Amino acid sequence: MHEMSLCEGVVQLIEDQTRKQGFTKVSTVWLEIGALAGVEIEAMRFSFDAVAKDTVADGARLEIIEIAGRARCPACKQTVQVTARYDACPECGHYPLEILAGEEMRISELEVQ
């Protein structure tokens, strides 16, 4: 389950910011996860609670913002929504598409004390 190691990275980033900015507790973490990022959302929630234990994020609420997959078709020049990395263009059937969004995973906001 790679979500556990992803959560370890998220908590490490939070702890780095704790040292830089001086807050002592995180109550909410907003995490943007792209539909094409290969991340299982429920596994991420479970893993976050386990990894955050005994850190500044212990007990923090994890809010996940799902980012839709978007791609540009080099043939018909349309920007289209995709659900898988290797989808063909729904407009013209061309393949491959240039992925524009949906592969990212980032902390977008922290609520701290």
C-alpha positions, -999 to 999 in steps of 0.1 A, spaced: 0 0 0 19 30 -13 -6 54 4 12 48 37 45 61 23 26 90 6 12 99 40 46 97 56 57 123 31 27 146 38 33 144 76 71 151 70 62 182 50 38 193 78 65 188 104 90 208 83 65 237 82 59 234 119 96 241 125 97 270 100 65 287 110 62 279 147 27 264 149 21 236 174 -10 218 162 -26 210 129 -64 206 130 -72 202 93 -52 192 62 -66 199 27 -50 176 3 -55 178 -35 -53 145 -52 -56 141 -90 -79 114 -105 -48 101 -125 -24 101 -95 -30 64 -87 -40 71 -51 -67 51 -34 -86 78 -14 -99 56 14 -65 40 19 -51 75 21 -76 85 48 -68 53 68 -30 57 64 -30 94 73 -46 87 107 -21 60 114 10 80 103 -1 113 120 -3 96 154 20 113 179 28 142 155 15 178 153 -11 164 129 -24 138 154 -62 139 153 -62 163 123 -91 161 99 -80 151 64 -101 169 37 -94 155 2 -101 176 -29 -103 154 -59 -89 170 -91 -104 158 -124 -81 145 -151 -78 168 -181 -59 164 -213 -53 181 -246 -57 163 -279 -29 172 -303 -51 161 -333 -83 181 -327 -69 206 -302 -97 200 -277 -92 200 -239 -111 170 -226 -118 153 -193 -102 118 -189 -105 92 -163 -74 71 -171 -39 82 -182 -41 63 -215 -76 73 -226 -82 81 -262 -97 115 -271 -135 113 -266 -139 138 -294 -119 123 -322 -104 90 -309 -68 102 -312 -42 87 -290 -21 97 -270 -33 128 -252 -12 154 -234 -21 152 -197 -28 187 -183 -42 180 -148 -50 151 -126 -16 136 -118 -9 159 -89 -10 154 -51 -3 184 -29 -11 200 4 -33 229 -6 -40 243 29 -34 237 66 -55 249 95 -31 253 124 -30 265 160 
